[in-house]
Amino acid sequence: MDRDFLIDLFSDFGPVTIRPMFSGFGISADGINFAMALRAGLYFRADDQTVPQFEAEGSKPFQYQTRAKSVTVNSYWQLPARLFDDPEGLTGWARAALAAAQRAAMKRRPKARKRAKVAAKKAATSKQVPKKKKVAKKKTAKKKRTSS
């Protein structure tokens, strides 16, 4: 799949951003990645609410091979082939994938906020450590030399 094909495919959905990702493209809307196009096909973001739709269509989650094992990514599922010829159907699935990606982003956000809050608190407490008072040095009177 090339960039022009993907732009045309999502034209009924609305504007999408297509960026190089791995060996293909990441597809996002409103700054949220909801799909990826790789050599093996087009994969949409899925969650507990949308996985049953993919399963009903006989789709499989994204998988890739490492040297040691096969890795399954359950958050991205292959788009059913019939939707490539059904712009209206693809738009509905794309909206559901975007919603799943937004839900996933909301779940992650509190953790990031909490970490930022803890870091800010640490920084604030380290700034509150009392500084050492400067001790004024006593000036020693210079002895006058007397010449004889």
C-alpha positions as CSV (number, residue, x, y, z in Angstrom):
1,M,0.0,0.0,0.0
2,D,1.3,3.4,-0.9
3,R,0.6,6.8,0.6
4,D,-1.8,7.9,-2.3
5,F,-3.8,4.7,-2.0
6,L,-4.2,5.2,1.8
7,I,-5.3,8.9,1.3
8,D,-7.9,7.8,-1.2
9,L,-9.0,4.9,1.0
10,F,-9.7,7.2,4.0
11,S,-11.2,10.1,1.9
12,D,-14.7,9.4,3.2
13,F,-13.5,9.2,6.8
14,G,-11.9,12.6,6.7
15,P,-8.4,14.0,6.9
16,V,-5.7,11.7,8.1
17,T,-2.0,12.0,8.7
18,I,0.1,9.3,7.2
19,R,3.7,8.9,8.5
20,P,6.4,6.3,7.8
21,M,6.3,3.7,10.5
22,F,8.3,0.4,10.6
23,S,8.0,-1.1,7.2
24,G,4.8,0.8,6.3
25,F,2.8,3.8,7.5
26,G,1.1,4.9,10.7
27,I,-2.3,6.5,10.2
28,S,-3.6,9.1,12.6
29,A,-6.4,11.6,13.0
30,D,-6.5,14.4,15.5
31,G,-3.0,13.5,16.6
32,I,-3.9,10.0,17.6
33,N,-2.6,6.9,15.8
34,F,-5.5,4.6,15.0
35,A,-4.3,2.4,12.2
36,M,-1.1,1.1,10.5
37,A,-0.5,-0.1,7.0
38,L,2.2,-2.7,6.7
39,R,3.3,-5.2,4.1
40,A,0.9,-7.8,5.6
41,G,-2.1,-5.5,5.4
42,L,-4.1,-2.7,7.1
43,Y,-4.5,-2.9,10.9
44,F,-6.9,-0.9,13.0
45,R,-6.7,-0.1,16.7
46,A,-8.9,-2.4,18.8
47,D,-9.9,-2.8,22.4
48,D,-12.4,-4.8,24.5
49,Q,-15.3,-3.0,22.8
50,T,-14.2,-3.6,19.2
51,V,-12.3,-6.9,19.2
52,P,-15.6,-8.9,19.0
53,Q,-16.3,-7.2,15.6
54,F,-12.9,-8.2,14.3
55,E,-13.4,-11.8,15.6
56,A,-16.8,-12.0,13.9
57,E,-15.2,-11.1,10.6
58,G,-12.5,-13.7,11.0
59,S,-9.8,-11.2,11.4
60,K,-6.6,-11.8,13.4
61,P,-4.4,-9.5,15.6
62,F,-1.2,-8.1,14.2
63,Q,1.8,-10.5,14.6
64,Y,5.4,-10.3,13.8
65,Q,8.4,-12.6,14.1
66,T,11.6,-12.0,16.1
67,R,14.6,-14.3,16.0
68,A,13.3,-16.1,19.1
69,K,9.5,-16.0,18.9
70,S,6.3,-14.8,17.4
71,V,4.8,-11.7,19.0
72,T,1.1,-10.9,18.9
73,V,-0.1,-7.3,19.3
74,N,-3.7,-7.5,20.5
75,S,-4.3,-3.8,20.2
76,Y,-4.2,-3.9,16.4
77,W,-6.3,-6.2,14.3
78,Q,-6.4,-6.7,10.5
79,L,-9.1,-4.9,8.6
80,P,-11.5,-7.3,6.9
81,A,-10.8,-7.4,3.2
82,R,-14.4,-6.7,2.2
83,L,-14.1,-3.2,3.6
84,F,-11.5,-2.1,0.9
85,D,-14.5,-2.0,-1.5
86,D,-16.9,-0.5,1.0
87,P,-16.0,3.2,1.7
88,E,-19.0,3.7,4.0
89,G,-18.2,0.5,6.0
90,L,-14.5,1.4,6.2
91,T,-15.4,4.8,7.6
92,G,-17.5,3.2,10.4
93,W,-14.6,0.9,11.3
94,A,-12.1,3.7,11.2
95,R,-14.3,5.8,13.5
96,A,-14.5,2.8,15.9
97,A,-10.7,2.4,15.7
98,L,-10.1,6.1,16.4
99,A,-12.5,5.8,19.4
100,A,-10.5,2.8,20.7
101,A,-7.3,4.7,20.3
102,Q,-8.7,7.6,22.2
103,R,-9.9,5.4,25.0
104,A,-6.4,3.9,25.2
105,A,-4.9,7.3,25.3
106,M,-7.2,8.3,28.2
107,K,-6.1,5.2,30.2
108,R,-2.4,6.1,29.7
109,R,-2.8,9.8,30.5
110,P,-3.4,9.6,34.3
111,K,-0.1,7.6,34.8
112,A,1.8,10.3,32.9
113,R,0.2,13.0,34.9
114,K,0.9,11.2,38.1
115,R,4.6,10.8,37.2
116,A,4.8,14.5,36.3
117,K,3.1,15.5,39.5
118,V,5.6,13.4,41.6
119,A,8.5,14.9,39.7
120,A,7.2,18.4,40.2
121,K,6.7,17.7,43.9
122,K,10.3,16.4,44.2
123,A,11.6,19.5,42.4
124,A,9.6,21.8,44.8
125,T,10.8,20.0,47.9
126,S,14.4,20.2,46.8
127,K,14.1,23.9,46.3
128,Q,12.7,24.4,49.8
129,V,15.8,23.1,51.5
130,P,17.0,26.0,53.7
131,K,20.1,27.7,52.4
132,K,23.1,28.1,54.7
133,K,23.4,31.5,56.2
134,K,26.4,33.4,55.1
135,V,28.6,34.1,58.0
136,A,30.2,37.5,57.9
137,K,33.9,37.3,58.2
138,K,35.5,39.4,60.9
139,K,37.7,42.0,59.6
140,T,41.0,42.0,61.3
141,A,42.5,45.3,61.9
142,K,45.8,45.8,60.1
143,K,48.5,46.7,62.4
144,K,50.2,49.9,61.4
145,R,53.8,49.7,60.9
146,T,55.7,52.3,62.5
147,S,58.9,53.4,61.1
148,S,61.7,54.2,63.4
